[in-house]
C-alpha cells in the first residue's frame, strides 16, 4: 500500500462468545495499519461492500484480528465462513499492461481515420502481435478477494508493464490473404 492512499478491509468473525465482531483494517495516509474491533449486529453484513485491500491474505487478517482482540481465529474461518459468506472468493487477478488515456485517444483517433476503408485498402495491411511466455514462476500465486463476475473491474486488475528476463517471445502477423511464420525470440525483445 502506498503512503498517502487510504483503503480498508472489513470482515465479520464468529466465535468470540455469542457475538459477531467486526475487524476493520485501515491503511491511513501515512501507510500505518489501524485496527478497530467492535460488536455489531448480523444485519451489518453490508460492511463487506466497503473499499478493501483485496490482496490481504486470510492469514494476515487472522493475525491482525489476534493482535487487535487477543482472540485466535483460524485462516479457514476467515476465508470459508466470513469472506465467502459475504460473497468474496479468492481468485487470481487479471494481469494486463496499463491502458492509459493516451492509448485510448490514439486508438479512437486511428479508428475514426480508417472507418471508411475498403477491402482493397485493408488488403495492404499486416496485423501483428507478440506474446511473451515466462520460463520461470511469475509469482501469480497471490490471490485477491472479489465477488463473482467482477474479474475485469479496475480494482481487480493487476497492471504489469514489464516482463521477467527468463522468457520466450513469439511474434506473428495476419493479413486478408494469409499469415506470417511464427517467429520465436529467446531472452530478447522485438525492438532490440
Number of C-alpha atoms within 10 A of each C-alpha: 15 10 11 10 11 18 17 19 21 22 23 23 18 15 12 12 7 7 13 17 22 22 23 23 23 20 22 17 14 12 15 13 16 13 19 15 13 10 11 13 10 11 7 11 16 10 15 18 13 12 14 21 19 18 17 14 18 19 16 13 22 22 18 20 25 14 12 16 16 10 12 14 18 14 16 13 18 23 21 15 14 18 23 16 15 17 13 19 17 19 16 17 22 16 14 11 11 12 10 8 9 9 11 11 11 11 11 11 11 11 11 10 9 11 8 9 9 9 9 9 10 12 11 10 12 14 11 12 9 14 11 19 14 15 12 10 9 10 6 10 10 12 15 23 23 23 17 11 7 11 16 12 10 10 15 20 18 16 14 11 10 7 11 14 12 14 16 17 17 16 16 16 16 14 14 13 7 8 13 13 9 11 11 16 14 13 14 14 13 10 4 4
